[in-house]
Structure formats: C-alpha cells, structure tokens
Amino acid sequence: MSTPHIAAEPGDFASAVLMPGDPKRAERMAGLILDGARQVTSVRGILGFTGTYNGEGEHHGKPLSIMASGMGMPSMGIYASELYQFFGVERIIRVGTCGGISADVNVGDVVIGVGAHTTSSMNELRIPGTHFSATADLVMAAAAYTAAEPGQAVFAGAIISSDHFYFSIPGQLDAMITHNVLGVEMEAASLYGIAANFGKRALAVFTVSDHLTKKGGDMTAEERETRFQGALKLAVAAAYV
C-alpha cells in the first residue's frame, strides 16, 4: 500500500495526524506525547510515527499519528493528499511556526489559522471562475481555542501562506497589517485546499517564532524546534473532535 512518498501500510496511521514541517520536530513531538510510538514511514527523511496519546484527560490512550510535511505548499500538498486519499486519515492539524505580522501578537504567542490568504497559485484552479477560500474546519478551530490555558496568549484569525521566504511585493506587508493578518507561514493554504478537495478536515496552529514589524526577541533555530508545547496542546484538542 506504499505510495510514492509514504512507505506505510493500511492501519499504520491514526485518523488524526499532527503535521509539523520539520522531521526532527515530528520525532521530538512523538517522544513527548505518544506512548508506544513506532516509526511508520521515513521516505526522503520525512518521518512519521503512530502511537497513543499519553496526556491527561479523556483523550489519554487514543491513537494519534505525527508526521512531518516538509517545507512549502507543494510538499504539504503531496503528503496531505496521500494521507487523506490512501491511508484513511480524516483530520490533519499542522503544528508549526509563523512570523508575526499583527501588532497584537508577540513572539511565543499561539495563532490559530482560521483562514489562509496566499501568494501561491495552488488553489486558483480548484473551482473554475472562482476565488477559492482556504478555510480551516471551524469545529476543530473552536476546540483548539477553548483548550487554551487561562492567561495563554492565543489568537484566531487569518494568516497568509507565502511561496517566498525572502521576497515580498512593495506595499504587501502594509496591506496585510491593515487587513489584520496575524502571521505568515508557508503551508496552511495548501492543506486547507487539499482537505476541501477530499471532503476531509484540517487546521493549522502556530507558535509565533519571529515578528516582521517588531524588532528583537526572535527564536533561535533550537527554540523553533523545541518551543511548541503550547500550540501542541491546542492541536491535540482539535485532533479528537
């Protein structure tokens, strides 16, 4: 049953998959929150694990998978498509980082991407003659939002998924600030489009790792790999609704 990009068998994945971009982050997450975690795929270094959730509460002991998506919308599109289409996955929750844009958010805050604008052409041809709206599953988004700890800085709203890390159009950032875009990342719009295409469900939850308009305090590469616990708890809550 292996696909071109996932070397696994039917039943190797749970119905819900948490998807960070970085394979090392996927492995670290699996070690933190899964009991009996076993590696189910490693094609091209993209690691996937399945076990049972070891946290407290009603979800303890339930199956859960964690798999990396790689970087960028095409990579996310490949893995999400294969998981949804061939491995019985119903829900994918991207757990990643984003760059802050809104003045309301700070480094370390958590952002729930209810909708995803994009600079990509990934979703342009989904519905002929129509501008596709890349949106999350709102029940999952609500579950994530209500799982926040008291006093935890959590924001829900629109983000933007960009094809470019180092390039921007003059005036683009100012317009995003005006339109209250919370942050920028590189995968969610593709995930939301794929989920809609296959009649599945998706959400993206981010830790703000740096800020485009506020200077100082950006996370180091090591912190990007390790400071995800706040967002991870919210993602787990969304995985079981």
C-alpha positions as CSV (number, residue, x, y, z in Angstrom):
1,M,0.0,0.0,0.0
2,S,3.1,2.3,0.0
3,T,2.6,5.5,-2.1
4,P,5.4,7.3,-3.9
5,H,6.1,9.4,-0.8
6,I,4.9,7.4,2.2
7,A,6.1,3.8,2.9
8,A,3.4,2.6,5.2
9,E,0.6,0.0,5.2
10,P,-3.2,0.4,5.8
11,G,-3.8,0.9,9.5
12,D,-0.4,2.4,10.2
13,F,-1.9,5.9,10.6
14,A,-4.5,7.0,13.1
15,S,-7.5,9.0,11.8
16,A,-5.8,12.2,13.1
17,V,-2.3,13.3,12.1
18,L,-0.3,16.2,13.6
19,M,2.0,17.7,11.0
20,P,5.0,19.9,11.8
21,G,7.2,20.8,8.9
22,D,10.5,19.6,10.4
23,P,11.1,15.8,10.7
24,K,13.2,16.4,13.8
25,R,10.2,18.3,15.4
26,A,7.9,15.4,14.4
27,E,10.3,12.9,16.2
28,R,10.5,15.1,19.2
29,M,6.7,15.5,19.4
30,A,6.2,11.8,19.2
31,G,8.7,11.2,22.0
32,L,6.8,13.8,24.2
33,I,3.2,12.9,23.7
34,L,3.0,9.3,22.3
35,D,3.2,6.0,24.2
36,G,4.4,3.1,22.1
37,A,5.4,5.3,19.2
38,R,6.6,3.4,16.2
39,Q,8.0,4.9,13.1
40,V,5.7,4.1,10.1
41,T,7.5,5.9,7.3
42,S,10.8,7.6,6.5
43,V,10.8,8.2,2.8
44,R,13.1,11.1,1.8
45,G,13.7,11.7,5.5
46,I,10.1,12.7,6.2
47,L,9.4,10.8,9.4
48,G,6.0,9.6,10.6
49,F,5.1,8.0,13.9
50,T,1.9,6.4,15.4
51,G,1.2,5.6,19.0
52,T,-1.4,6.5,21.7
53,Y,-1.7,9.9,23.3
54,N,-0.1,9.9,26.8
55,G,-1.6,13.2,28.1
56,E,-4.2,13.6,30.8
57,G,-7.9,13.8,30.2
58,E,-10.4,12.0,28.1
59,H,-8.1,11.6,25.1
60,H,-5.5,9.6,27.0
61,G,-4.7,6.3,25.3
62,K,-6.4,7.2,22.0
63,P,-4.5,6.6,18.7
64,L,-2.6,9.6,17.2
65,S,-0.1,10.0,14.4
66,I,2.6,12.6,13.9
67,M,4.3,13.1,10.6
68,A,6.4,15.9,9.0
69,S,5.2,17.7,6.0
70,G,8.4,19.2,4.7
71,M,8.6,22.9,3.8
72,G,6.3,24.7,1.4
73,M,2.8,24.2,-0.1
74,P,3.8,21.7,-2.8
75,S,5.4,19.4,-0.2
76,M,2.4,19.8,2.2
77,G,0.1,19.1,-0.8
78,I,1.8,15.8,-1.6
79,Y,1.8,14.4,1.9
80,A,-1.7,15.6,2.8
81,S,-3.2,14.2,-0.4
82,E,-1.6,10.8,0.1
83,L,-2.7,10.6,3.8
84,Y,-6.3,11.6,3.0
85,Q,-6.6,9.5,-0.1
86,F,-4.8,6.3,0.7
87,F,-4.3,5.9,4.5
88,G,-7.8,6.7,6.0
89,V,-6.7,9.9,7.6
90,E,-9.7,12.2,8.4
91,R,-8.1,15.1,10.2
92,I,-4.7,16.8,9.7
93,I,-3.5,19.5,12.1
94,R,-0.5,21.5,11.0
95,V,1.6,22.4,14.1
96,G,4.2,24.9,13.0
97,T,5.7,28.3,13.4
98,C,4.8,31.6,11.8
99,G,6.2,35.1,11.5
100,G,4.1,37.6,13.4
101,I,2.5,40.4,11.4
102,S,-0.2,41.9,13.5
103,A,0.9,44.3,16.3
104,D,-1.4,42.3,18.6
105,V,0.7,39.2,18.5
106,N,4.2,38.7,20.1
107,V,6.9,36.1,19.8
108,G,5.8,33.0,21.7
109,D,2.1,33.6,21.3
110,V,-0.1,30.9,19.6
111,V,-2.1,31.7,16.4
112,I,-4.9,29.5,15.1
113,G,-5.3,30.0,11.3
114,V,-9.0,30.1,10.7
115,G,-8.4,31.2,7.1
116,A,-5.3,31.4,4.9
117,H,-4.7,34.0,2.3
118,T,-1.9,33.0,-0.1
119,T,0.6,34.3,-2.7
120,S,0.5,30.9,-4.3
121,S,-1.4,29.6,-7.3
122,M,-2.0,26.3,-5.6
123,N,-5.8,26.9,-5.1
124,E,-6.5,29.1,-8.2
125,L,-7.9,26.3,-10.4
126,R,-9.9,24.4,-7.8
127,I,-13.3,26.0,-8.7
128,P,-13.3,27.5,-12.3
129,G,-14.1,31.2,-12.3
130,T,-14.0,31.4,-8.5
131,H,-11.5,32.7,-5.9
132,F,-11.3,29.7,-3.6
133,S,-11.5,30.5,0.2
134,A,-8.9,28.4,2.1
135,T,-10.5,27.9,5.5
136,A,-10.0,25.6,8.5
137,D,-12.6,23.3,10.0
138,L,-14.3,25.6,12.4
139,V,-15.3,22.9,14.9
140,M,-11.6,22.0,15.1
141,A,-10.6,25.6,15.4
142,A,-13.1,26.1,18.3
143,A,-11.8,23.0,20.1
144,A,-8.3,24.3,19.8
145,Y,-9.2,27.8,21.0
146,T,-11.2,26.6,24.0
147,A,-8.3,24.3,25.1
148,A,-6.0,27.3,25.8
149,E,-4.8,27.6,29.4
150,P,-6.0,30.6,31.4
151,G,-3.9,33.6,30.5
152,Q,-2.3,31.9,27.5
153,A,-1.9,34.3,24.6
154,V,-3.9,32.7,21.8
155,F,-5.2,34.4,18.7
156,A,-7.6,33.1,16.0
157,G,-7.9,34.7,12.6
158,A,-6.5,35.0,9.1
159,I,-2.9,34.1,8.2
160,I,-1.1,34.2,4.9
161,S,0.7,31.3,3.3
162,S,3.6,32.5,1.1
163,D,5.6,30.9,-1.6
164,H,8.5,33.1,-0.8
165,F,10.5,33.4,2.4
166,Y,12.8,36.2,1.3
167,F,10.8,38.1,-1.3
168,S,7.8,40.4,-0.9
169,I,5.9,42.8,-3.1
170,P,6.3,46.5,-2.1
171,G,3.3,47.6,-0.1
172,Q,2.2,44.0,0.6
173,L,3.2,44.0,4.3
174,D,1.4,47.3,5.0
175,A,-1.7,46.0,3.3
176,M,-1.6,42.8,5.4
177,I,-1.3,44.9,8.6
178,T,-4.3,47.0,7.5
179,H,-6.3,43.8,6.9
180,N,-5.4,42.3,10.3
181,V,-3.4,39.3,9.0
182,L,-2.0,37.7,12.1
183,G,1.1,36.0,10.7
184,V,2.8,34.4,7.7
185,E,3.9,30.8,7.0
186,M,4.2,28.5,4.0
187,E,1.8,25.5,4.1
188,A,-1.7,26.1,5.5
189,A,-3.5,27.3,2.3
190,S,-2.4,24.2,0.5
191,L,-3.6,21.9,3.4
192,Y,-7.0,23.6,3.6
193,G,-7.4,23.3,-0.2
194,I,-6.5,19.6,-0.2
195,A,-8.8,18.9,2.8
196,A,-11.7,20.6,0.9
197,N,-11.0,18.6,-2.2
198,F,-11.2,15.2,-0.4
199,G,-14.0,16.1,1.9
200,K,-11.7,15.9,4.9
201,R,-10.9,18.3,7.8
202,A,-7.9,20.4,8.6
203,L,-6.5,23.1,10.9
204,A,-3.2,24.9,11.4
205,V,-1.9,26.1,14.8
206,F,1.3,28.1,15.0
207,T,3.8,29.4,17.5
208,V,5.0,32.9,16.6
209,S,8.7,32.4,16.2
210,D,9.7,35.9,14.9
211,H,8.0,39.1,14.0
212,L,8.0,41.1,10.8
213,T,7.2,44.5,12.4
214,K,8.7,44.2,15.9
215,K,12.4,44.1,16.4
216,G,14.2,41.7,18.7
217,G,13.3,38.5,20.6
218,D,13.1,36.2,17.6
219,M,13.5,32.5,18.4
220,T,16.7,30.7,17.6
221,A,16.8,27.6,15.4
222,E,16.9,25.4,18.5
223,E,13.9,27.2,20.1
224,R,11.9,26.8,16.9
225,E,12.4,23.0,17.3
226,T,11.5,22.9,21.0
227,R,9.1,25.7,21.9
228,F,5.9,24.2,20.6
229,Q,4.2,22.8,23.7
230,G,1.5,25.5,23.9
231,A,0.4,25.0,20.3
232,L,0.8,21.3,20.6
233,K,-1.8,21.0,23.4
234,L,-4.3,23.0,21.3
235,A,-3.6,20.8,18.2
236,V,-4.3,17.6,20.2
237,A,-7.6,19.0,21.4
238,A,-8.5,19.6,17.7
239,A,-7.5,16.1,16.7
240,Y,-10.3,14.4,18.6
241,V,-13.4,16.4,17.5
